[in-house]
Amino acid sequence: MASGPNEFSISWFGGPIWARRLTSELDQDAKRNLDTISLHQRFSKGETIFAADIVPTQIVVLENGSAEIESVDEKRSRRTIAVGEVLGMTEILAGVVYGRTLRATSDCEMKIIGRGDLITYLHNTPDACYRSLEVIADKLETSRRKAFENV
């Protein structure tokens, strides 16, 4: 399995939600194809990785370092993201704006996948498309439950 900074590996995509569900059952060709559409980008401490209220053009995955995501609502909730966490997938597929801002809290490295490349990959890789639907459905169900807890 690949492990370098420009190579795809399960641990690379192994964030809190995505690890096992999105990539674990993909064959090696699908994993290699995902690697070919992935770019490696470095961000300096304090740099904005993506800003709220823009239509996303890419998903990002924290490879190493640290970053913090902040909501734009009146609460201004913040949390540190985990290495391997995927951000922007739902927004990219729905074509909606980011509701949060992501900033590097240390020098960090991200994997980037552009929207067009991701859409093509999902069209050409049914297993990955199905896994993405499972993860998004899970996120939707979790959000639905949280919404009803506050009612």
QUIRA-V313120 format. One record per backbone hydrogen bond with DSSP energy under -1.0 kcal/mol. NH is the residue of the N-H (numbers start at 1). CO is the residue of the C=O. E is the energy in kcal/mol with one decimal. If there is no record, write none. Layout:
# QUIRA-V313120
NH/CO/E  NH/CO/E
This chain:
# QUIRA-V313120
7/4/-1.7  13/9/-1.6  14/11/-1.3  15/84/-1.6  19/15/-1.8  22/18/-2.6  23/19/-1.1  26/23/-1.6  31/27/-2.0  32/28/-2.6  33/29/-2.6  34/30/-1.9  35/31/-1.9  36/32/-1.8  38/35/-1.1  39/112/-2.7  41/110/-2.8  43/108/-2.9  46/104/-3.1  47/44/-2.4  49/102/-3.0  50/102/-1.3  53/98/-2.9  59/113/-2.6  60/87/-2.2  61/111/-2.1  62/85/-1.4  63/109/-2.8  64/109/-1.4  68/103/-2.7  69/79/-2.8  70/101/-2.6  71/77/-2.8  72/99/-1.4  79/69/-1.9  81/67/-2.2  84/62/-3.4  85/82/-2.4  87/60/-2.8  92/88/-2.7  93/89/-2.2  94/90/-2.2  95/91/-1.7  96/91/-1.5  98/54/-2.3  101/70/-2.6  102/50/-2.9  103/68/-2.6  104/47/-2.6  105/66/-1.9  106/66/-1.2  108/43/-2.6  109/64/-2.1  110/41/-3.3  111/61/-2.5  112/39/-2.6  113/59/-2.1  115/57/-2.9  118/114/-2.6  119/115/-2.9  120/116/-2.4  121/117/-2.5  122/118/-2.7  123/119/-2.4  124/120/-2.2  125/121/-1.1  129/125/-2.3  130/126/-2.8  131/127/-2.4  132/128/-2.4  133/129/-2.2  134/130/-2.2  135/131/-2.4  136/132/-2.6  137/133/-2.6  138/134/-2.2  139/135/-2.4  140/136/-2.5  141/137/-2.6  142/138/-2.5  143/139/-2.3  144/140/-2.5  145/141/-2.5  146/142/-2.2  147/143/-2.4  148/144/-1.9  149/145/-1.5  150/146/-1.0
